Amino acid sequence: MDAPAPGARLTAPVAAAPFRDLTTLWVQVTGAWCNLQCTHCINASGPRDPWLPALDAAEVRRHLREAAALGVKEVYFTGGEPFLHPEIVPLLAFALERAPTTVLTNGTLVDETAADHLAALATGARYSLEIRVSLDDPTRARNDAIRGVGAFDRALRAIRRLDARGLVPILTATEVDVVAGDELYERLRRLLLDVGVRKPRVKILPLFPVGRMAGHGGGTVTAEMLDAIDPGRLQCSDSRAAAAGGVYACPILSGLPAARRHASSVAATLTPTPLAHPACLVCWQTGATCRND
């Protein structure tokens, strides 16, 4: 074999995460349609001309039926902002007939009426309902610099409303600043205690180089790197995401053509996933999962 020319770049083959079983289905119910426009959003969501459209209710129900038949263990609704979808409450009820269900929200649309509807759903559901509310800093000024003016107060009001109804929400933050995850966790936990949440729950996510943060970080996962960890810790080994245009490898990459695994079928996607996107490197480095755990 000829030696490579001087200065030639040698590239290792991209690794592929083996698929194990379908634990989680993500439903990107409102695509990239959101009432906020956060600076770090992984799918560049916003209120104007969303590049990824919402799913109609019939398509959501079709994906949920198929996932349930495949033995899915939990369902997550995300967006965009799920509470912009006109049928979000009946769709949550439909999912709760089949699996434990979580909805991720910025909290700004969770008023008293919405909180009442969610509490009623949780009380009457066959499976458990979880609510995750996004808030990225325990100070109003720093959070609103990321999420928009007023987002801090509206998210905290949603958390208090849900907590008062027995739906102990999970505050979910992204490590946007240089504050270490452990420090951010404790500061957010203290914030929840200070506003009267007796059992504070906090989840911290790393920053992913996708969406509005595309280009902030890079690199790919090689087969050698994959051999150094348990591939089962990567969420694409047991999760899939349904969004406009098909079924995708994971919720972080929903809507991206390179991450689409099939145009319509969840079952057809249960195969190894190439770890070709820079966001995959973050998952490999941190072991991060978008799930509640």
C-alpha positions in Angstrom: 0.0 0.0 0.0 1.3 3.4 -0.9 2.1 5.8 1.9 -0.1 8.9 2.2 1.3 12.0 0.6 3.0 14.4 3.0 0.5 16.7 4.7 -2.4 14.4 3.8 -5.2 14.2 6.4 -6.1 10.8 7.7 -9.7 10.4 8.8 -11.0 7.6 10.9 -14.3 5.9 9.9 -17.3 7.3 11.7 -18.6 5.0 14.5 -22.2 3.6 14.6 -24.0 3.1 17.9 -25.7 -0.3 18.0 -29.5 -0.3 18.6 -30.6 -2.3 21.6 -34.3 -1.8 22.2 -36.9 1.0 21.9 -37.1 2.5 25.4 -38.0 6.1 24.5 -40.0 7.9 21.8 -39.6 11.7 21.4 -42.4 13.6 19.7 -41.3 17.0 18.3 -45.0 18.0 18.3 -44.5 21.7 17.4 -41.4 21.3 15.4 -39.4 24.6 15.6 -42.4 26.7 16.5 -41.9 28.4 19.8 -43.0 31.7 21.5 -39.4 32.3 22.7 -36.1 32.5 20.7 -33.4 31.3 23.1 -29.8 32.0 22.2 -28.7 28.4 22.6 -31.7 26.5 21.2 -30.7 23.2 19.8 -33.2 23.4 16.9 -33.2 27.2 16.4 -36.9 27.4 17.4 -38.8 30.7 17.3 -42.1 32.4 16.7 -41.6 33.4 13.1 -41.4 31.1 10.1 -40.3 27.9 11.9 -38.0 25.9 9.6 -39.5 22.6 11.0 -43.3 22.4 11.0 -45.5 21.0 13.7 -47.0 17.5 13.5 -50.7 17.1 13.1 -52.6 15.1 15.7 -53.3 12.1 13.5 -49.6 11.7 12.7 -48.7 12.0 16.4 -51.2 9.3 17.3 -49.9 7.0 14.5 -46.3 7.3 15.9 -47.5 6.6 19.4 -49.5 3.5 18.4 -46.5 2.1 16.5 -44.1 2.8 19.4 -46.5 1.2 21.9 -46.7 -1.9 19.7 -42.9 -2.0 19.8 -42.9 -1.9 23.6 -41.8 1.7 24.2 -41.3 2.4 27.9 -41.7 6.2 27.9 -42.8 9.1 25.7 -41.6 12.7 25.6 -43.3 15.7 24.0 -41.0 18.5 22.9 -40.8 21.3 20.3 -40.5 24.2 19.9 -43.0 24.9 22.6 -45.5 22.0 23.0 -48.3 24.1 24.5 -48.6 26.0 21.3 -50.1 22.9 19.7 -53.9 23.2 19.7 -54.4 19.6 20.7 -51.6 19.1 23.2 -53.8 18.1 26.1 -55.7 15.4 24.2 -52.4 14.2 22.7 -50.9 13.9 26.2 -54.0 12.0 27.3 -53.6 9.6 24.3 -49.9 9.0 25.2 -50.7 8.5 28.9 -52.9 5.5 27.9 -49.8 3.8 26.5 -46.7 4.9 28.5 -45.3 7.2 31.2 -45.2 10.6 29.5 -43.2 13.8 29.9 -43.8 17.2 28.3 -40.9 19.7 28.0 -42.0 23.4 28.2 -40.6 26.8 28.7 -43.5 27.3 31.2 -44.6 30.7 29.8 -48.0 29.3 28.6 -48.7 27.3 31.7 -51.4 29.5 33.2 -53.9 28.5 35.9 -56.2 26.8 33.4 -53.4 24.8 31.8 -52.1 23.7 35.2 -55.6 22.5 36.1 -55.8 20.5 32.9 -52.5 18.9 33.5 -53.4 18.0 37.1 -56.6 16.4 35.9 -54.7 14.4 33.3 -52.2 13.2 35.9 -54.9 12.2 38.3 -56.9 10.2 35.8 -54.0 8.7 33.8 -53.0 5.1 33.6 -49.3 6.1 33.6 -47.4 8.9 35.2 -47.1 12.5 33.8 -44.0 14.5 34.2 -43.5 18.2 33.4 -40.1 19.8 32.7 -39.8 23.5 32.8 -36.8 25.2 31.2 -34.9 27.9 33.1 -31.2 28.5 32.6 -30.0 30.7 35.4 -31.2 31.4 39.0 -31.0 35.1 38.3 -33.6 37.0 36.3 -31.2 39.1 34.3 -28.9 36.2 33.2 -31.8 33.9 32.4 -33.7 36.5 30.4 -30.6 37.4 28.5 -30.8 33.9 27.1 -34.5 33.3 26.9 -36.1 36.8 26.5 -37.5 39.4 28.8 -40.1 38.0 31.2 -39.2 34.4 30.7 -37.8 34.0 34.2 -40.9 35.2 36.1 -43.3 33.3 33.9 -41.3 30.0 34.2 -41.2 30.4 38.0 -45.0 31.0 38.1 -45.5 27.9 36.1 -43.3 25.9 38.5 -45.2 27.1 41.5 -48.6 26.4 39.9 -47.6 22.9 39.0 -46.1 22.2 42.4 -49.2 23.5 44.2 -51.2 20.9 42.3 -48.9 18.0 43.2 -47.1 17.9 39.8 -43.6 18.4 41.1 -41.9 19.8 38.0 -38.3 19.2 36.9 -36.4 22.4 36.3 -34.2 21.8 33.3 -31.2 24.0 32.5 -28.4 24.1 29.9 -24.8 24.9 30.8 -24.8 28.1 28.7 -22.2 29.9 30.8 -19.0 28.8 32.3 -20.6 27.9 35.6 -19.8 24.3 36.4 -22.7 21.9 36.3 -22.6 21.0 40.1 -22.6 24.7 41.0 -25.5 25.5 38.7 -27.4 22.5 40.1 -27.1 23.8 43.6 -28.0 27.4 42.7 -31.1 26.2 40.9 -32.0 23.9 43.7 -31.8 26.8 46.1 -34.0 28.9 43.9 -36.7 26.3 43.9 -36.6 26.0 47.7 -36.7 29.8 48.0 -40.0 29.9 46.0 -41.6 27.2 48.1 -41.0 24.0 46.2 -40.5 21.5 48.9 -39.0 18.7 46.7 -36.8 20.5 44.2 -35.9 18.5 41.0 -33.2 19.8 38.7 -31.7 18.5 35.4 -28.6 19.9 33.8 -27.9 19.5 30.1 -24.6 20.3 28.3 -24.4 22.7 25.5 -24.8 21.0 22.1 -23.2 22.4 18.9 -26.3 22.4 16.9 -29.1 24.8 16.1 -28.1 28.3 17.2 -24.9 27.0 18.7 -23.8 25.2 15.5 -20.1 25.6 15.0 -19.4 25.9 18.7 -17.4 22.6 19.1 -16.7 19.9 16.7 -15.2 16.5 16.0 -16.7 13.0 15.4 -16.9 9.8 17.3 -14.6 7.1 15.9 -15.0 3.3 16.3 -12.0 3.3 18.7 -13.7 6.0 20.9 -16.9 4.0 20.9 -15.1 0.9 22.1 -13.9 2.9 25.2 -17.5 3.2 26.6 -20.7 1.2 26.9 -22.6 2.2 23.8 -25.8 1.7 25.7 -25.2 5.0 27.5 -25.8 6.9 24.2 -29.5 7.7 23.9 -29.6 6.8 20.2 -29.1 3.2 21.3 -32.7 3.0 22.6 -34.5 6.2 21.6 -36.0 7.6 18.4 -37.6 11.0 17.6 -40.7 11.6 15.5 -40.8 15.0 13.8 -41.9 16.5 10.5 -40.3 14.7 7.7 -39.9 11.3 9.4 -38.3 9.5 12.3 -34.9 10.7 13.4 -32.0 9.3 15.4 -32.5 11.5 18.5 -34.3 14.6 19.7 -31.2 16.8 19.4 -31.0 16.2 15.7 -34.7 16.1 14.8 -35.4 17.6 11.4 -31.8 17.3 10.1 -31.8 15.3 6.9 -28.6 13.5 7.8 -30.2 12.3 11.0 -33.4 11.0 9.5 -33.6 7.2 9.7 -36.9 6.7 7.9 -39.7 8.8 6.3 -42.5 7.4 8.4 -41.9 4.2 10.3 -40.4 3.9 13.8 -39.9 0.2 13.4 -37.7 0.7 10.3 -35.3 2.9 12.3 -34.3 0.3 14.9 -30.8 -0.1 13.4 -27.3 1.2 14.2 -27.0 5.0 14.1 -23.9 6.7 12.6 -22.4 9.1 15.1 -21.5 11.7 12.4 -22.7 14.9 13.9 -20.6 17.1 16.2 -23.4 16.8 18.8 -22.7 13.1 19.0 -19.2 13.9 20.4 -20.9 15.8 23.3 -23.0 12.7 24.1 -19.9 10.5 24.0 -17.9 12.9 26.2 -20.6 13.6 28.8 -22.9 10.6 28.7 -25.7 13.1 28.5 -29.3 12.0 27.9 -32.3 14.2 27.2 -34.4 11.9 29.3 -35.4 12.8 32.9 -32.8 10.6 34.5 
